[in-house]
Amino acid sequence: MGIQRGHHAHPFEWLAEKFIFLVSLTAIIMVFLIFAFVTREAMPLLLGQMNSAARQSVIPVADMDKTLPEKLRVYLGLTSDQFAAMDHDTKQLLMETKVEADQEAPTDRDAAVNTTGWRYLFRAYQWSGYDRPVYIWQPVSDIQKYNIVPLIVGSIKATLVALLFAVPLSLAAAIYVSQLSRPRLKEIIKPAIEMLSGIPSVVVGFFALIVMATVMQKVFGYESRLNTFVAGIALGFAIIPVVFSIAEDSLTSVPRSYTQAALALGASRWQAAWQVVLPAAIPGVFAAIVLGFGRAMGETMIVLLASGNASIMSWNIFDSARTITATIAAEMGEAVDGGSHYRILFLIGAMLFVVTFFSNMAAALVMDRLKKRLEGKS
Amino acid sequence: MIPSPATTDFRSKEFRYSSFFLTGLTGLATFLILAILVVILTNVVIHGLPGLSWRFVSTIPKKDLFDPATTGILPMIVGTTIRVFVMTIFVLPVGVITAVYLTEYAPNTSPVTKIIRAAVNNLAGVPSVVFGLFGLGFFINFVGKNLDLLLHNSYQAWGQPSLIWASLTLAVMTLPVVIVATEEALKAVPPGLREASLALGATKLKTIYKIVLPQALPGILTGGILAVSRAAGEVAPILFTGVAYYMSSLPTHLTDQFMDLGYHVFVLSTQSPNIDKTQPILYATVLVLLLLTFALNIVAILIRSNMRRKMRSLH
């Protein structure tokens, strides 16, 4: 497609070409910036610099002038600019409130725990008052509990329901549209699928919350109206277009000669599709599932509206669930800028980015290989 | 007579029935997907139309967002419109230039081209809420706060959520949409046109600017409109980058916060004191949001087909 540049390119031409090249690097820079700045906000947490213990060691107000300024700054939780701008009296006032807060802080053994440690983020811990180790996400309380396992379980649970619902449906539809139906049907289905993917996710979430939740509770008779099941099915609506498009695309890219050979040997259309075309396109189906997984993990508004948002540690799909995305969306507004809660939310955001990054890469790689292989064979 | 395996396998009745049955099953799946679309749309239209009125779409709510008699959604419509408009100003040039590079200049096998393509592909898959975090961490806490320091602002003008940061966040999010659509449009321009232009002595840049881009304009417009329609419905990326729960007046400056249709749907769905009473305005708001996104989609399709017809008559 490219046009060859002449040997005597005008300097302006040369400059413009360089400019176009530089602008086209934007996409790369953006992916890099997204990763860099989301992890940057989580960095103090990763480096173990945050302390979220309810009871922290107190520096008596009288010792204020003896303490090193840097130590005082960290103790008061200020940035260098804020610290420099503050006069002596204000600092003293802050120190007095610290002492007061300490007197009111809980005194049990939990109070001394820095809950941002890795151990408390990922492993069960027996808090005082509990008879066994538990996984708890409870960022707003005296003892801030940041165990992210319930959130991961919630996300995976909702995603699995979505995949179990959407993949068979989309795959069957893709087989039908690309192999079995009359070609004219494609002209109706494709715009319809485009429209389905054009419905904003907040609208799908609204529909799940207002309509589906009530109807499905009547049909299945479970206890809590909003749960992972409702959210998962609604999430399925959102990933059907993705799974369908990729699956349909890879099924269509299987050379026509495969089908013709099978039909010539006496197979029915269904048999040709199921036993010849589908196996040839199976990497594409895999890519569709992986991409659907990434989308479902990353979808926010649907689960925020329809899943009930209780961070319960349970694999039961009829329980309410709180996903990683919904937690970020719901709690970022009330998290204190630069606080440990704020940093944790960025940390789980960065985790989410990494998961979707790799599922995207895997899917793209598989599709690329598949296309090359089929083109080579045909 | 002993039947041979071949005859029992392919032409038996059971076999034809099972083929027929399974084909029907896949057809049913296709039908179900269509049904989902139809059910959602008809539900919204049926319940949304009664609540829709000129007063509703042209009123700025004074105090109670949830009172169906006095509330309106004008600030939300305005907010959504402005944020996608500002987004377009940023995303279109960058997206189009990237697509020009990829189709006209980039050597197909070079590692840089491959990395750009991989980045575009990845950008399309980043979860929308992560874009929100990025907007907060990069645009507001890094760019905005430093801008305030540079300008010696006594208050935080740029280092807080606002229209400009929400729009820029959305621009990053929709960049792949514009790039992919433009690339497709550029590829559809016949190579003969480029060769003819070059043969007449035009430089490569002039060829792109005068011949290729005008030919690809419908495709580029389509990409822009698709990006707008995608961004108009997104809520997660703007949650921490600029949307406001309530504002008494319309935004006047890029550093103002704004109200938003999609976010308002979320607010009405979750914060309403009386869900039965607010249901009509909730449905009406959803209907307006859907009309906006679908109208844009349909406009994109119309432009595309119209320009295609013109193109065909040119040949």
Interface residues (C-beta under 8 A of the other chain):
Chain A: M1 G2 I3 R5 G6 A9 H10 F12 E13 A16 E17 I20 F21 V23 S24 L25 T26 A27 I28 M30 V31 L33 I34 F37 V38 R40 E41 P168 L169 S170 A172 A173 I175 Y176 V177 L180 S181 L185 I189 P191 A192 I193 E194 M195 L196 G198 I199 P200 S201 V202 V203 V204 G205 F206 F207 L209 I210 V211 F237 I240 F244 G266 A267 S268 R269 W270 Q271 W274 L291 G294 R295 M297 G298 E299 T300 M301 L304 L305 T325 I328 A329 M332 G333 D337 L345 F346 G349 L352 F353 T356 F357 S359 N360 M361 A364
Chain B: A6 F10 R11 F15 R16 S18 S19 F20 L22 T23 L25 T26 G27 L28 A29 T30 L32 I33 L34 I36 L37 I40 N43 V44 P93 V94 I97 T98 V100 Y101 L102 T103 E104 Y105 A106 P107 N108 I115 I116 A118 A119 V120 N121 N122 L123 A124 G125 V126 P127 S128 V129 V130 F131 G132 L133 F134 L136 G137 F138 N141 F142 V172 L175 P176 I179 K187 P191 R194 E195 L198 T203 K204 L205 T207 S229 R230 A232 G233 E234 V235 A236 L239 F240 G262 Y263 V265 F266 S269 T270 Q279 L282 V286 L289 L290 T293 F294 N297 I301
